[in-house]
Structure formats: structure tokens, C-alpha cells
């Protein structure tokens, strides 16, 4: 299933109050919202409140039946949370509860930045996908499974850790080349 298909299925599940869909959306987005709030004068409790409100907004949109999501759920939840938190900060500063909110980045800039990062991640995934073997598995073993060079040498049949390290370097250079070729072309579609 494509990323878009997964996202649509999650939204359908959310609209039907499916526990698994709700838990997935929560698991994939809560830490991001918590970091946003805590890094902008908030507490863990504020983060819970804002996240709940953002989930309600998403739930109501999903239930409406005519909601067309044109970005990832993650981006949507982030931007809604950001708007809700800015609103709360502005109200609080009006009542003198907190000081200056000038150093908070405007939502539009932040969402744009978030979108750009998402696009980069998608392109990196495509680049890794077109990397081929054994490079793909080797890089995954090192960066995702956190295996050391000795283990990788054993698994991939290299004579020693030094040879595995050289191969990893070559794979990284190849990945970099593929990624930047995609990146220069704009959206990575071939």
C-alpha cells in the first residue's frame, strides 16, 4: 500500500473510531507535538491538551466525509497544533501570564519547512529504494539495526571490518549521488 493509501485508511479508521487507527495516529504524532509545545514555552500537560484538540479537529474533518487531505497527517496535525498553541500563547500574553511571544516562528514558515523536510524524507526513501543490493541492506544494517562493522563484515561476507567500512562509504557516496540527482530534478519522479 502506498503512503497515501495508508494515510487514507487511517483517516477512514479515525472517522469510524477504530482503536487501531487512533492509536497509530497518536503514536506517530504525539512526540512531535509534545516537542513543539515544550520548545515554545509549554508544559507536557499543555502538549496533551493541544494534541487532544488537534485530534478532535482531525476527527471532525475525517467524519465530515468531504475532507481532502493534501499533505501528510503528520503535517496536518503539526500545523493545527501549532495554530492552537499560538492562539493560546497570544491569549496568555494578553492576560500577562507569559511574556514575549515574538520569538515563536510563524505557522506558515514552520509548515513550509516541515513540508520541505517531508519531501526530502520521501526523496531519500526513493533514493534508498533505487540503491540496489547489497548497498541497501548494508546501510540499513549499519544505520537502522545499529550493527558494527565486524558484524556487517560477517553477515555480508567481507574479509574484515575495514573492507566493510570501505563498501559502506562507497554505498553512501552512491546514495548521495542518487539523492541529489532526484533533488535537483525537483520532486524525484522519473
C-alpha positions, 0 to 999 in steps of 0.5 A: 500500500502506498503512503497515501493509501495508508494515510487514507485508511487511517483517516477512514479508521479515525472517522469510524473510531477504530482503536487501531487507527487512533492509536497509530495516529497518536503514536506517530504524532504525539512526540512531535507535538509534545516537542513543539509545545515544550520548545515554545514555552509549554508544559507536557500537560499543555502538549496533551491538551493541544494534541487532544484538540488537534485530534478532535479537529482531525476527527471532525474533518475525517467524519465530515466525509468531504475532507481532502487531505493534501499533505501528510497527517503528520503535517496536518496535525503539526500545523493545527497544533501549532495554530492552537498553541499560538492562539493560546500563547497570544491569549496568555500574553494578553492576560500577562501570564507569559511574556514575549511571544515574538520569538515563536516562528510563524505557522506558515514558515514552520509548515513550509519547512516541515513540508520541505523536510517531508519531501526530502524524507520521501526523496531519500526513501526513493533514493534508498529504494533505487540503491540496489543490493547489497548497498541497501541492506548494508546501510540499513544494517549499519544505520537502522539495526545499529550493527558494527562493522565486524558484524556487517563484515560477517553477515555480508561476507567481507574479509574484515571490518575495514573492507566493510567500512570501505563498501559502506562509504562507497554505498553512501557516496552512491546514495548521495549521488542518487539523492541529489540527482532526484533533488535537483530534478525537483520532486524525484519522479522519473 
